[in-house]
Amino acid sequence: MSETAKLTRGSIVGHLVGQTAPMIIGVAAIMSVGLIDAYFIGQLGSQELAAVSFIFPITIALSSLGVGVMVGINSVIARALGEGDVERAERRANFGAIFALVVGVVMGLALFLLLDPLFRLMQASDALLPLIRAYMQPYSLGLPVLLLQMGLNGVLRGQGEARKTSYVSITYSVANWILDPILITGAFGFAGFGIAGAAYASIAGFAIAILVALYLIKSAQLHINPASIRRCNVGESSRAIISVAGPAAFSNAINPIGLSVLTALLASQGEAAVAGFGAAGRLQSFATVPLLALSGSIGAIVGQNWGARHPDRSRAAMLYSAGFCVVYGLATAILLYFTGGWFAQFFTDDPAVVAEFESYLEIAVWGYAGFGLLIVANGALNAVDRAGLALTQSAARVFLVMLPFGWLLRSALGAEAIYGAELVANIAGGILASLIVWRVLRSGPET
């Protein structure tokens, strides 16, 4: 048993609670930024809210890229610690931070150059494109800052430092809470930047969070020491991270890519449908925070125990997590089903947008349990270096279920076909993911 991997000892339930509870706070803080953005942008007008509905899936896809890089760093660190190789874990932690920054630079420049073609492909109208451009141009140039923050979070997560990770997330969120009203709608005699202010607030929040992460890493087991990269085999470390980060990034990005296509399909139903769909999606992201937090925390637990040759503990972690997903998902669905109209009033007073907001929640909420099973299973598969399977099941959910369902039935059911497509995809995806991850964890680690 490795003395360097603290999650290989003690109660599995205790570790799940101890790792997930701080992350719930951190993830909730991050998701609250989306709600606050939507609230203040909604004060600017319904067109701005519709523009954000087009932007939202793209920013989620970009964040998913960062999550993939973070998961890759998390995975290689957790397994190295589980095997007792602290030196290798530290080398890969430092290489991972640089790797994240480089990926952010490349992706940010590519996005900046492709903004107009991308959003025209999503069927954004000429009236909305200037608003979309005002937000996305600064956001794309700030993408390296987002990726570096994610990379440093991966360094903390791989060591089981969930509490410190939550501090980083809270820092980012508090910065946004303060800056959003000032930079979007204006305050203290300052007129504000409109929709672009939300992007400026996010970039500033990422930068401040990086400083906090670097400070917290100083007191962790693994430190940021760029000199250690000289002892690093660049090719080997790149392959180790990319083997998990690549599929994990695509796996996480597939859902927002699917939502982008659904948004494009929904555009034919009018701006009210797009605005309602986007605003309700922000609320849904906040409602599923515990599931997202659990999907992030399970990686370190499963990864360290897998590396330490304790597959029974990895299986127990997944079993307890699946039970939580079902119970929490159904309880949250019941709550939002009956309160959707009340929540809609926080975003807009446009009756057409409110109606679409309610309609979406009445249908989509019943898939939350399946969504939780899917993302938690993906977290476990990434941790045991089976990211390809996580990618395959995520792709099947979107491209074989969600998009065909929405495309084929939208002429008959209208917007409800789009909402139903997400529901069916989440249920099918959750069932498939549960079967795959259990089969993998039963086989045990390779010798």
Beta strands, then each sheet from edge to edge (+ up, - down):
end
